[in-house]
Amino acid sequence: MINRFHSSFSAITIIVTGFFIITCVQCAQKSSSDKAEADSTQTATAATDDVKQIVELPEPSKSKNKYSNIIGWSEGQMPKAPEGFVVTEYAGNLKSPRWAYQLPNGDVLIVESNTETKGAKRVQEQVSGKIKSRSDDGLSANRITLLRDTNNDGKPDVREIFLKDLNQPFGMLLIKNDFYVANTDGILKFPYKDGDTKITAKGQKILDLPAGGYNNHWTRNLVANSDGSKIYVSVGSGSNVAEHGMENEVRRASILEINPDGSGEKIYVSGIRNPVGMDWEPNTKKLWSAVNERDELGDELVPDYLAQAKEGAFYGWPFAYWGPHEDPRRKGENPEAVKKTIVPDVDLGSHTASLGLAFYKGDKFPATYRQGAYIGQHGSWNRSELVGYKVVFVPFKNGKPAGKPQDFLTGFIANPESGEVYGRPVGTFCLKDGSMLVTDDGGGKVWRVAAK
């Protein structure tokens, strides 16, 4: 249910578990100054069965940028988790570890890939500050590394290059004996048998995808449904707000659904600017996604969000955001699209670059931290102060969000004033032993979080 109050009337909102009753009581007309103040704030509400999130959105404003500078972790230094958890370094000396995947035999695969910046573009980004890591050579490692923990002590003792010569890989998936990799320009399928430490066979390309994209929108993630009959592919927009024309956004800002052989493609969710992390909520078995919203509308616009990826849903990009709030840069272009824009479920903060998403399905974490969603926030650049650079936890109850995001893994920011950070978290991944891995592409490490 969505309720907005843009007039000069008072409202009393009574929230009842399972449904909401909204009663509006008309008051005397306010002064013109009060009305101007009320009009300056747009209010949107996102409702679930157990929690109602009220988000007040300001008017768009001029953006300010603050880029982070990665200084790396000192020996023995690591992020901080809440009381009751212990953080250890699972793996280090990796080149931009972005994503992870655990195979049925317990082996952990780590994708090493990043935005490629070369030549004139790299010089321009060095001047502007967009290159954030001193060790970044502008090239992607384009490989997958296998980590095996043979004695189950929480520290891998086997490390092999599992697959190489890829093209900015990201998502991984195993269905029976087929191993899938999502490159930025398409999905490859490789033969795999249990226990393999490397793949040398040539992959079969089952689906072409539009390559590259604005501000790191090259990532393509993969998840399968429970019986492996469908694969879901996340494809971010190719621009900030379709400034290069909608003809360049075909099959983008979407989650695609395909068959395991690449056939039967359809757009499952649209208008979803940059969906990255995807996972199945364990109780309802519904698909959810963490989504990066657009830039250049000010510090507080537009909030990144967590949303259930409902089939046929439209989340507004590029014409609207957070329900029918029309983007001023696309004003009047598509009023019907603006009207049908869905309000997301959870506000994750503007410019936090919320990438990772994993629902905790184990039983080792304290009860308070089970079942909910863990979201890796890569951190801001289009904001006057750093935000993100942490992992947050969103509690769930009966398959629905049951509270606001809470800090879970912090300590990535070294100096907020200077913009120095130790690393940048990306993905969150729950392992079979009940622990969680967090990839840190800026720090070149993978962190393990376990209950004490």
N, C-alpha and C positions, 0 to 999 in steps of 0.2 A: 504494500500500500504506500502510495506516495502522496504527501501533503505538503503544500507550499503556501506560505503566507507572505505575499508581496504587497498587501494593503495595509491600512492603518487600523487594523482590528486586532484585539487581543485574542489569544487562543489558549485553551486549557486542553492539554493532551493527556488522556488517561490511557496508560499502557496496561493491557491485560495479557497474561501469558496465553498464547494460542491465537489471540486476535487483538485488535486495537479499536477503541472507541474514541472518536475525536469529536469534541464538542466545541463549537465556536460561539463565543459570546460577544455580540456586537457592543462596542463601546462608543463613547463620544468621539467625534472627529478630532484628530490630533492637529497640532499646529503644523504649518508648512515645513518648519525646520525638522520636526519629528518625522514627517513623511519622507523628507529627503534622506534622513539617516536610515530609515527603514528600507527605502529603495536601494540603498547602497549595498545591502547584503542580500544575497540570494540564499534561501534555505531549502535544502533537500533532505528527505528522509528515506532511509533504506530499512525495510522491515523484514524480519525473519520471525519464526514461531516463538523464539525465546528472547530476542533482544532487538531493540529498535535503536538504530544509530542515527543521530541527528547531525548533519554536516552543514555548517554555515559557510557558504562560499562567498568570498569578496568579489568585487568587480575586478576585471583584468587590469593589470598595471604593467609598467615597464620592468623588464627582467634585469637582474644583476647576476653575474657569473662569479663563482669562486671555485677554482680548480684545486684538487688535492695533489699533494706531492708525496709519493710513496717513499718512505725512508727504510722500510724493512724491519724485521724483528731481530732483536739481539738474542744471543745464545741463552736458551732457557726461558725466554719471554714468551708469553702466549695470551690469548684472549681470556676473558673472565665470564664464568657461568654462575648461576644462582647457587646458594647454599644447598648442599646435597649432591652436587655434581663435581666431577673432576675432568679437566681439559688436558689432553696430551697431544703431542705432535704425531700424527699418524704417518705422514710422509712429507719430505722436504726436497729442496733442490729440483723442483718441477718448474717448467716454463709455462706460466699462465694456466694453472689447472682450473678449468672452468666447470666441468660436469663430472658426475660419477655414476656408476651402475654396478650393482652386485649380481654376479652370475649365480645360478643355483648351487654350485659347489662351494660358494663362499668367496671366490676370487672377486676383487674389486678392480674395476676399470676406471681410469682417470683420463678424461679428454684434456689434452694440452693444446689450446688454440686461442687466438685473440684477433682483434682488429688489425688488419694489415695496413700500414701507412708507409708509403714509399715516395721518394723523389720530392717534387714540389709540394705535394700535399703534406709530406712529413715536415718539411721546413716550415710551412705555414702553421702547422699544429704545434711545433716547438715554440714558435714566436707567440702564439695565442695562449699557450699553457695547456692545450688539450692532451699533450703527451704527459702522462702522469708518472711513469716509472723510469728512473734513470737507466735501468738495465734493459729497457725495451729497445730492441733493434729494428722495430717496425715490421718484423716478419712473424708469421704464425708457425708454431712447431708442427701443427697439422698431424698429430699422432695420438694414439691411445696407449697408455701405459698400464700394464697389469701388475697388481700388487696381491701377493698371497701370504697369508698368515698361517704357517704350517703348524705352529704350536699353540694357537689360540690365546696368545697373550696380549692381544690388542695392538700389536706392532708387526707389520708385514716384514717377512725375512726373505721373500723372493720378489724380485722386480725385473720385469721384462718389457720390451717394446712389443705390444700386442698387435698393433696395426699402424702403418705409416703411409706417407705420401697421400694424405687426404687433403680436402679443400675446406679449411675452416670447419672442422667437424664440431658437433655439439651433442645432440640427442643420440642415445643408444637403446637398443631393444633386442631381446632374444625371444623368438617364437619357435618352439621345437628345436630344430637344428639350423635355424636361419638367424644369423646375427645381422641386425640392421644398424646403419650409421646414417645420421642426417648431416650431410655436408651443406654448406650454404646454398649450393646450386642444385641439390637433388639428394635422393635417398638411394643408398647402395645396400645390397644384400650379399652376405658372404656365408659360405658353409662353415659350420662350427660343430665340434664334438666336445663333450664334457672333458675338462682337464687341459684343453689346448692352452698353451702359453703364448702362442702367436698365430696369426693368420697370414698366410703367404699367397693364397688364391686371389685371383682378380675378382673384384666385386661386380655384381650385376646391377646396373642402374635401373630401378623400377619406377622412378618418378622424377621428372624435372621440376625444379623450383626456381622462382625468381631470386637472383643472387644479390648479395650485398644489402646496403640500406643505410639510412640516416642514423648517425650517432650509435653505431654498433648494432643495428638491427639486422645483423647477418646470422644470428643464432636460429637454429631450427630444432625444436625439441620433438620427442616421440614418446607416446604411451600407447599401450594396447588395452582393449577391454578384457574382461576376465577369461573368455574362452579363446582369445587370440584371433578372433574373426575380423576385427576392425583395428586399424591404426589411426591415431589422431596426431596431426602434425601442426605445430605452431609456426606461424609465419608473420613476422612483424611488418609494420608499414615501411615503405621505401622513402619516407619523408617525415617531416615534423607534422605538417597539417595539410598534406596533399598540395604543396606549393608548386610541384612539378606537373600537376594535372592528374586526374583520376585514371587516365589511360595507363599511367605508370604504377598503378596500385592494384592491378588485376591479380586476384588470388592472394592478396596481401591483407594485413591487419585482420587476420582470420585464423581460425582453427579449422583445418581440413580433415575430412574423414576419408580413408581409403581402405581397400582390401589389402591383404598381405602381399599380393602380387603387384600392387600399384594401381589396379583398376578401380572403377566405381567411385572416382573422386567426387566429393560434394563439399560445399562450404557448410560446416557444422555450426560455427559461431562467426559473426561478422562485426565490423565496426569496433574491433578490439585491438587498439593501436599496436601494442607490442606484448603479446602473451608469451611468457617464457616458461616458468615452472608450471607443470600440470601434474595433478595427482588425483586419485580416487578417494573420496571420503569413505572411511571404513564401515560406517554403519548403514548409510543410505546407498553406497556404491555409486554415488554421483560424481561426475567430473568437475573439478575446480581448477582455476588458473590464477596465477599472480600476473598482474598487468602493469606495464609502464605507460603512463599517460604522457600528454604532449608538453612542450616547453614554450618559453617566451611569453607567458602570460602573467609573470610575477612570482614572488616567493611562494604564495599559497595556492597557486593554480598550476596544474590541475592535479588532484590527489591520485597517486597510484592506488591500486585497489586489488582486493581478493574477491573473486566472484565465482558463483556456480556457472559452469559453461553449459547452459541449457541449449538444446538443439533449436536452431532458428532464432536465437536471441541476437539483438543488435544493440551494441553498446555506444553508438554515437559517432565514432571517429569517421571522418574528420569534422562533421557538421555540428556536433554537439558533444557535451560532456556531462557526466553525473546527472543523468536524466536530461530533460529538454532544456539545458542551458546552451544556447546557441554560441558557437565560437565566432567572435567578431570578425575573424579573417575569412569566414565562409558564410557571412551574413546573407540571408535571403536566398541561398542557392538551392536548398533542399528542405523546405519546411516539413514535408511528410516524414523525412528521416529524423528530423529534430523531435517530432511528436512521439515517435515510437522508440526513442532511446531509453534503454533500461537503466535504472539506478543500480550501481554495484552494491555488493553486500557489506564489505568492510573497507573503511578508509585506512590506507597504509601510509599516508603522509605524502605531500607533494615533493616530487623530485628525489625521492628516496631510492629510486632505481631498484624496486623490489623484483628480484629475479627468481630466487629459489623457492620451491614449495614442496613440503613433504608432510603428510599426516603421520603422526606417530602411531604405529600399529603394534608396538611391542608391549611388554609388561614389566620392564625393568625400571623405567622412570617413575618417580613419585606420582601418586594418583593425580595430583593437580596438573601434571604436565603430560598426561596421556590423552590420546585421541585428537587433540587439537592440531592446528597447522603451524609449521615452522617455516618462516620466510626469510631468505637471505636478502639483505638490502645492500646493494653494491655501493650506494652513496651518491650524493648530489654533485652537480657542477653548475646547473642553471638556478642558483640561489645565492643570496648574499652571505649565508652562513651554512656550514656543513650540516647535513642531515643524512640519516641512514648510517652506513658503515657499521652494521650490526645485524644480528639475527633476532627476529621478534617471534613471539609465540601468541597465537590467537586461540583462546579456549573455545571448544565446541561442546554442545550438549544436544543429544538426540539428532545429530547430523547437521546442526545449525550453529552459526557463531553465537557465542554466549558471553561476549565481553570484548573490550578493546584490546588492541595489540599491547603486549608486555615485552619489555626488554628481556632477552634470554642470553645471548652471547655478545658481549660488549668489549671495549678496550682496544678497538681498532684505531681510534683517533688519538694521535700523539699530542698534537697542539692545534686546537680549533682556530686560534687566531691566525697562525701562519699557514694553516691548511695541511700540516704534516700528518700523515697517517702511516701506520705500520703495514697495513694490508687492506684488502677489500674482499669481504665475503661475497660469494656468488650462490652456490647451490647448497641445499640441505638434503641429506640422504639417510634414511633409517636402515640399519643393518640387521641381519638375522639374529645377532647376539643381543639386540636391544639397545645398542649404542647408536650414536648419530655422527655422521661425517659432515664437515663443512668445508667446501673448497674455497681457497683464498688465492685468487689469481694474482693479485698485487704482491702478496707476500711470498708466492711460490710454494705454498704449503697446503696440506690437507690436515684439518684439525679433527680430533675425535673427542666427543662429549659423551661421558658415561655416568651413570649413577654411582655414588660411592657405596 
